[in-house]
Amino acid sequence: MNPSPSPAQAPRRVLFVNHVAGVSGAELSLLGLLAGLDRARFTPLVACPDGPLVPRLRRLGVGRLLAPMRPLRRPRNLAAPLSLLLRVGSSTLRFSRIIRRRRIDLVHANSTTAHLHAAFAARLSGVPVLWHVRDLVPLGSLGRVLFRLADAVACVSDAVRLSVAPCADDLDKLWTVANGIDLAAFRAAARPGSVRRELHIPDSVPVLSHVAQITPWKGHEFLLAALPRVLAAFPALRVLLVGRPMSSEDARFLRTLRRRVEDAGLAHAVTFLGWRDDVPSVIADSDLVVLPSRAEPFGRAALEALALGKPVVATRSGGLPELVRHRQTGLLVDYGDTRALADALLFLLSSPDVRRHLGLAAAGDAERFDVSRTVNQLQNLYDDLLEK
């Protein structure tokens, strides 16, 4: 890729567009990028709605513009396409004004929805736009439109890149840019023992954690289905479900999960912790981490577990096999195979030496995903787009 601009050149203005202001995996990745961005080369400005993301941006010294963006769902009735067009048109006008008044040089859309809101404005303004694809969802004909609007497409895993490739009008625009975390900071933030003390869990009791947004595709029901066999062998096991719903539909799903835990007699073992700011400590106090997702685009929680030397049991889906090396840093099972998931958990819970061996390998393997690599890839991609 092209070399960095000369020191005499003024920083280029990059508008980051995030369609929500809650904090989940995509937002944590954005915050990591903003923290590492070379401010001598790029001046960031974030457009997003009001919410928990805003104070985090403020702490990073990143400017923020209020930009409400409603989710753009598939049409369900005859009036929906017109409503969708009106919302996109309104967003196009809003972002065109922002790009012009703020003299934006490049737009980075942090999600597919953000890209749909901002891409037309970037195209009309003659400003390059980067579409960051963080989901594994079928895009169909809409995907082809979104691809044509993008000057570059960054996918968080090879699995996501392959899913987007059928939409491509030019494969040279398509890149894999894996998410990363600040490994040193994440490790330093862990306070081993603090979560066990808070929850009154003795050191001798095994702990299994699942860190994810509360939403159906994250596999909570798959895990709950496997637990009775695991608890039969390890009746003292504690299962920590960390995360919160991000939509009204997901809030209903959380209520369904709670009822299922009660009805199955699992309440003594399963604890819903909600959102936690101390995820490093939760993982540090876990014996292993499970990611039973149906179709995981990347798997940030898997990377966080690897960073702290914890073996991972994950599904053989999406981007997870790119993070978790089967039988080297964890175990992979097919989604929906309840027996295989229970067997994997039982094996690792009963094999402390194997857990220790996998954990040591995991900690070393996590170095592949330090956030500095992600930041450098994206900054070089920005340079390429700005020099075209």
C-alpha positions as CSV (number, residue, x, y, z in Angstrom):
1,M,0.0,0.0,0.0
2,N,1.0,3.6,-0.3
3,P,3.3,5.4,2.1
4,S,2.1,7.8,4.8
5,P,1.5,11.4,3.7
6,S,4.4,13.8,4.4
7,P,4.5,15.5,7.8
8,A,3.7,18.9,6.2
9,Q,0.3,17.7,4.9
10,A,-2.7,18.6,7.1
11,P,-4.6,15.7,8.7
12,R,-7.4,14.4,6.5
13,R,-10.9,14.6,7.9
14,V,-12.6,11.3,8.3
15,L,-16.3,11.0,9.1
16,F,-17.2,7.8,11.0
17,V,-20.9,7.0,10.7
18,N,-22.4,4.6,13.4
19,H,-26.1,4.1,13.1
20,V,-26.6,3.3,16.8
21,A,-25.3,4.8,20.0
22,G,-25.4,1.7,22.2
23,V,-22.1,-0.1,22.8
24,S,-21.7,-3.6,21.4
25,G,-19.0,-5.4,19.4
26,A,-19.0,-3.0,16.4
27,E,-18.8,0.1,18.7
28,L,-16.0,-1.4,20.8
29,S,-14.1,-2.1,17.6
30,L,-14.7,1.5,16.5
31,L,-13.5,2.9,19.8
32,G,-10.3,0.8,19.5
33,L,-9.7,2.2,16.0
34,L,-10.3,5.8,17.1
35,A,-8.0,5.4,20.1
36,G,-5.2,4.2,17.8
37,L,-5.8,6.5,14.9
38,D,-2.7,8.6,14.0
39,R,-4.1,12.2,14.6
40,A,-1.2,13.6,12.6
41,R,-2.6,11.9,9.6
42,F,-6.4,11.8,10.3
43,T,-8.9,13.9,12.2
44,P,-11.9,11.8,13.2
45,L,-15.5,13.0,13.6
46,V,-18.3,10.6,14.5
47,A,-21.9,10.9,13.5
48,C,-24.2,8.8,15.6
49,P,-27.4,9.1,17.7
50,D,-27.4,10.0,21.3
51,G,-26.6,7.3,23.8
52,P,-23.9,5.4,25.8
53,L,-21.3,5.6,22.9
54,V,-21.1,9.4,23.3
55,P,-19.3,9.8,26.6
56,R,-16.8,7.2,25.4
57,L,-16.1,9.3,22.3
58,R,-15.7,12.3,24.6
59,R,-13.1,10.6,26.7
60,L,-11.1,9.9,23.5
61,G,-11.3,13.5,22.5
62,V,-13.3,12.7,19.4
63,G,-15.8,15.1,18.0
64,R,-19.4,13.9,17.6
65,L,-22.4,15.1,15.6
66,L,-26.0,14.2,16.5
67,A,-27.3,12.1,13.6
68,P,-30.4,10.0,14.3
69,M,-30.6,7.0,12.0
70,R,-33.5,4.6,12.2
71,P,-32.9,0.9,11.3
72,L,-33.6,0.2,7.7
73,R,-35.6,-3.0,7.7
74,R,-36.8,-5.0,4.7
75,P,-40.2,-3.8,3.3
76,R,-43.1,-5.7,4.9
77,N,-46.0,-3.9,3.1
78,L,-46.7,-1.7,0.1
79,A,-46.0,1.5,2.0
80,A,-42.7,0.4,3.4
81,P,-40.5,0.9,0.3
82,L,-41.7,4.5,0.1
83,S,-41.0,5.0,3.8
84,L,-37.5,3.5,3.3
85,L,-36.8,5.8,0.3
86,L,-37.9,8.8,2.3
87,R,-35.6,7.9,5.2
88,V,-32.6,7.3,2.9
89,G,-33.4,10.6,1.1
90,S,-33.5,12.5,4.4
91,S,-30.2,10.9,5.5
92,T,-28.6,11.8,2.2
93,L,-29.5,15.4,2.6
94,R,-28.3,15.4,6.2
95,F,-24.9,13.8,5.4
96,S,-24.4,15.9,2.3
97,R,-24.6,19.0,4.5
98,I,-22.2,17.5,7.1
99,I,-19.7,16.5,4.4
100,R,-19.8,20.0,2.9
101,R,-19.8,22.0,6.1
102,R,-17.2,19.9,7.9
103,R,-15.0,19.6,4.7
104,I,-14.9,15.8,5.1
105,D,-12.3,14.0,3.0
106,L,-13.5,10.4,3.6
107,V,-16.5,8.6,5.0
108,H,-16.1,5.4,7.0
109,A,-19.5,3.7,7.5
110,N,-19.2,1.4,10.5
111,S,-22.0,-0.9,9.5
112,T,-24.2,-1.9,6.6
113,T,-27.0,0.3,7.9
114,A,-24.6,3.2,8.4
115,H,-23.4,2.7,4.8
116,L,-27.0,2.9,3.4
117,H,-27.6,6.1,5.4
118,A,-24.4,7.8,4.3
119,A,-23.1,6.3,1.0
120,F,-25.4,8.3,-1.4
121,A,-24.3,11.5,0.2
122,A,-20.6,10.6,-0.1
123,R,-21.0,9.6,-3.7
124,L,-22.9,12.9,-4.6
125,S,-20.2,14.9,-2.7
126,G,-17.3,13.2,-4.5
127,V,-15.9,11.9,-1.3
128,P,-14.6,8.3,-1.0
129,V,-16.6,6.0,1.3
130,L,-15.5,2.8,3.1
131,W,-18.2,0.3,3.9
132,H,-17.2,-1.8,7.0
133,V,-19.2,-5.1,6.9
134,R,-19.6,-6.6,10.3
135,D,-22.5,-9.0,9.8
136,L,-23.2,-12.3,8.2
137,V,-26.6,-11.7,6.6
138,P,-27.9,-12.2,3.1
139,L,-28.0,-8.9,1.2
140,G,-29.4,-9.9,-2.1
141,S,-29.9,-7.1,-4.7
142,L,-29.4,-4.5,-2.0
143,G,-25.9,-5.8,-1.5
144,R,-25.0,-5.1,-5.1
145,V,-26.2,-1.5,-4.8
146,L,-24.3,-1.0,-1.6
147,F,-21.2,-2.4,-3.1
148,R,-21.3,-0.1,-6.1
149,L,-21.7,2.9,-3.8
150,A,-18.5,1.9,-1.9
151,D,-15.0,2.8,-2.9
152,A,-13.7,0.0,-0.6
153,V,-15.3,-2.7,1.5
154,A,-13.6,-3.9,4.7
155,C,-14.9,-7.2,6.1
156,V,-14.2,-8.3,9.6
157,S,-13.3,-11.9,8.6
158,D,-12.7,-14.1,5.5
159,A,-16.1,-15.6,6.2
160,V,-17.8,-12.2,5.9
161,R,-15.7,-11.4,2.8
162,L,-16.8,-14.6,1.1
163,S,-20.5,-13.9,1.9
164,V,-20.2,-10.4,0.4
165,A,-18.2,-11.4,-2.7
166,P,-21.3,-12.4,-4.8
167,C,-22.4,-8.7,-4.5
168,A,-19.0,-7.4,-5.8
169,D,-18.7,-5.4,-9.0
170,D,-14.9,-5.2,-8.4
171,L,-13.1,-7.7,-6.2
172,D,-10.2,-5.4,-5.9
173,K,-12.4,-3.2,-3.6
174,L,-12.9,-6.1,-1.2
175,W,-10.6,-6.5,1.8
176,T,-10.5,-8.6,5.0
177,V,-9.6,-6.4,8.0
178,A,-9.9,-8.5,11.1
179,N,-11.0,-6.8,14.3
180,G,-8.4,-6.3,17.0
181,I,-8.2,-5.4,20.6
182,D,-5.5,-3.6,22.6
183,L,-4.1,-6.8,24.1
184,A,-1.9,-5.0,26.7
185,A,-4.7,-2.8,28.0
186,F,-7.2,-5.7,28.0
187,R,-4.9,-7.9,30.0
188,A,-4.0,-5.1,32.4
189,A,-7.7,-4.4,33.1
190,A,-8.3,-7.9,34.4
191,R,-8.8,-8.2,38.1
192,P,-8.7,-12.0,38.9
193,G,-10.9,-13.0,41.8
194,S,-13.1,-9.9,41.8
195,V,-16.1,-11.4,40.0
196,R,-15.9,-14.6,42.0
197,R,-15.9,-12.6,45.2
198,E,-18.8,-10.4,44.0
199,L,-20.9,-13.5,43.2
200,H,-19.6,-15.6,46.1
201,I,-18.2,-18.3,43.9
202,P,-15.4,-20.3,45.6
203,D,-12.2,-20.9,43.6
204,S,-12.9,-24.6,43.6
205,V,-16.2,-24.1,41.6
206,P,-15.9,-24.2,37.8
207,V,-17.1,-21.2,35.9
208,L,-18.2,-21.0,32.3
209,S,-18.9,-17.7,30.7
210,H,-20.7,-16.6,27.5
211,V,-20.1,-13.0,26.6
212,A,-22.4,-11.7,23.9
213,Q,-25.3,-9.4,23.0
214,I,-28.6,-11.0,24.0
215,T,-30.0,-11.9,20.6
216,P,-31.1,-15.3,19.1
217,W,-28.2,-15.9,16.8
218,K,-25.7,-15.8,19.6
219,G,-26.7,-19.3,20.6
220,H,-27.9,-18.9,24.1
221,E,-30.7,-21.5,23.6
222,F,-28.1,-23.9,22.1
223,L,-26.0,-23.6,25.3
224,L,-29.0,-24.0,27.6
225,A,-30.0,-27.2,25.8
226,A,-26.5,-28.7,26.5
227,L,-26.3,-27.7,30.1
228,P,-28.3,-30.5,31.8
229,R,-25.8,-33.1,30.7
230,V,-22.9,-30.9,31.9
231,L,-24.5,-30.1,35.2
232,A,-25.1,-33.8,35.8
233,A,-21.4,-34.3,36.0
234,F,-20.5,-30.9,37.5
235,P,-23.5,-29.9,39.7
236,A,-21.7,-26.9,41.2
237,L,-20.9,-25.3,37.8
238,R,-21.8,-21.6,37.4
239,V,-22.7,-20.3,34.0
240,L,-22.3,-16.5,33.6
241,L,-24.3,-14.9,30.7
242,V,-22.8,-11.5,30.1
243,G,-24.6,-9.1,27.7
244,R,-27.8,-7.2,27.2
245,P,-30.4,-6.9,24.4
246,M,-30.1,-4.0,22.0
247,S,-33.6,-3.9,20.6
248,S,-37.2,-4.5,21.7
249,E,-37.2,-7.8,19.9
250,D,-34.1,-8.9,21.8
251,A,-35.6,-7.7,25.1
252,R,-38.5,-10.2,24.5
253,F,-35.9,-12.9,23.7
254,L,-34.2,-12.2,27.0
255,R,-37.5,-12.7,28.8
256,T,-37.9,-16.0,26.9
257,L,-34.4,-17.1,28.0
258,R,-35.2,-16.3,31.7
259,R,-38.4,-18.3,31.5
260,R,-36.5,-21.2,29.9
261,V,-33.9,-21.2,32.6
262,E,-36.6,-21.2,35.3
263,D,-38.7,-23.9,33.6
264,A,-35.6,-26.2,33.1
265,G,-34.5,-25.9,36.7
266,L,-31.2,-24.2,35.8
267,A,-31.6,-21.0,37.8
268,H,-29.2,-22.2,40.5
269,A,-26.5,-22.5,37.9
270,V,-27.2,-19.7,35.3
271,T,-26.7,-16.0,36.2
272,F,-27.7,-13.2,33.9
273,L,-25.1,-10.5,34.5
274,G,-26.3,-8.0,31.9
275,W,-23.9,-5.5,30.6
276,R,-20.5,-5.4,32.3
277,D,-17.7,-2.9,32.1
278,D,-15.3,-5.5,33.7
279,V,-15.4,-8.2,31.0
280,P,-11.7,-8.8,31.4
281,S,-12.3,-9.7,35.0
282,V,-15.3,-12.0,34.1
283,I,-13.1,-13.9,31.7
284,A,-10.2,-14.0,34.1
285,D,-12.4,-15.7,36.7
286,S,-13.8,-18.2,34.1
287,D,-12.3,-21.7,33.5
288,L,-13.4,-21.5,29.9
289,V,-15.5,-19.4,27.5
290,V,-18.2,-20.6,25.2
291,L,-19.4,-19.0,21.9
292,P,-22.3,-21.2,20.6
293,S,-23.3,-18.7,17.8
294,R,-25.3,-19.7,14.8
295,A,-23.4,-17.6,12.4
296,E,-20.7,-15.4,14.0
297,P,-19.1,-12.8,11.7
298,F,-16.0,-12.5,13.9
299,G,-16.3,-13.4,17.6
300,R,-14.8,-10.6,19.7
301,A,-15.4,-12.5,22.9
302,A,-13.4,-15.4,21.6
303,L,-10.5,-13.1,21.0
304,E,-10.8,-11.6,24.5
305,A,-10.8,-15.1,25.9
306,L,-7.6,-16.1,23.9
307,A,-6.0,-12.9,25.1
308,L,-6.4,-13.9,28.7
309,G,-5.2,-17.5,28.1
310,K,-8.7,-19.1,28.4
311,P,-9.6,-22.0,26.1
312,V,-12.7,-21.4,24.0
313,V,-15.5,-23.8,22.9
314,A,-17.1,-22.3,19.8
315,T,-19.2,-23.3,16.9
316,R,-17.7,-24.1,13.6
317,S,-19.4,-21.2,11.9
318,G,-18.6,-17.9,10.3
319,G,-15.4,-16.3,11.4
320,L,-14.9,-18.3,14.6
321,P,-12.6,-21.0,13.0
322,E,-10.4,-18.1,11.9
323,L,-9.8,-17.2,15.6
324,V,-10.1,-20.5,17.4
325,R,-7.8,-23.3,16.3
326,H,-9.5,-26.6,16.9
327,R,-7.6,-28.7,19.5
328,Q,-4.9,-26.0,19.7
329,T,-6.5,-23.0,21.4
330,G,-10.0,-24.5,21.9
331,L,-12.6,-26.8,20.5
332,L,-15.1,-26.3,17.7
333,V,-18.5,-28.0,17.3
334,D,-21.3,-27.8,14.8
335,Y,-24.1,-25.4,15.6
336,G,-27.2,-27.3,16.9
337,D,-25.2,-30.4,17.9
338,T,-26.2,-30.4,21.5
339,R,-24.4,-33.6,22.4
340,A,-21.1,-32.4,20.8
341,L,-21.3,-29.1,22.7
342,A,-21.9,-30.9,26.0
343,D,-19.1,-33.3,25.3
344,A,-16.7,-30.5,24.5
345,L,-17.6,-28.7,27.7
346,L,-17.4,-31.8,29.8
347,F,-14.0,-32.7,28.4
348,L,-12.4,-29.4,29.1
349,L,-14.0,-29.0,32.6
350,S,-12.6,-32.4,33.5
351,S,-9.2,-31.8,32.1
352,P,-7.4,-29.0,33.9
353,D,-4.0,-29.9,32.2
354,V,-5.6,-29.7,28.8
355,R,-7.2,-26.3,29.6
356,R,-3.8,-25.0,30.8
357,H,-2.1,-26.2,27.6
358,L,-4.7,-24.7,25.3
359,G,-4.7,-21.5,27.3
360,L,-1.0,-21.0,26.9
361,A,-1.3,-21.5,23.2
362,A,-4.3,-19.2,23.1
363,A,-2.4,-16.3,24.7
364,G,0.3,-16.5,22.2
365,D,-2.1,-16.9,19.2
366,A,-4.0,-13.8,20.2
367,E,-1.0,-11.6,19.2
368,R,-2.3,-12.0,15.6
369,F,-5.2,-9.7,16.5
370,D,-3.6,-6.8,18.3
371,V,-5.5,-3.6,17.4
372,S,-2.4,-1.9,16.1
373,R,-2.5,-4.2,13.1
374,T,-6.2,-3.3,12.4
375,V,-5.5,0.4,12.7
376,N,-2.5,0.2,10.4
377,Q,-4.5,-1.7,7.8
378,L,-7.3,0.8,7.8
379,Q,-5.1,3.8,7.8
380,N,-3.2,2.5,4.8
381,L,-6.6,1.8,3.1
382,Y,-7.6,5.4,3.8
383,D,-4.4,6.6,2.2
384,D,-5.1,4.5,-0.9
385,L,-8.6,5.9,-1.2
386,L,-7.6,9.5,-0.7
387,E,-4.8,9.3,-3.3
388,K,-7.1,7.9,-6.1
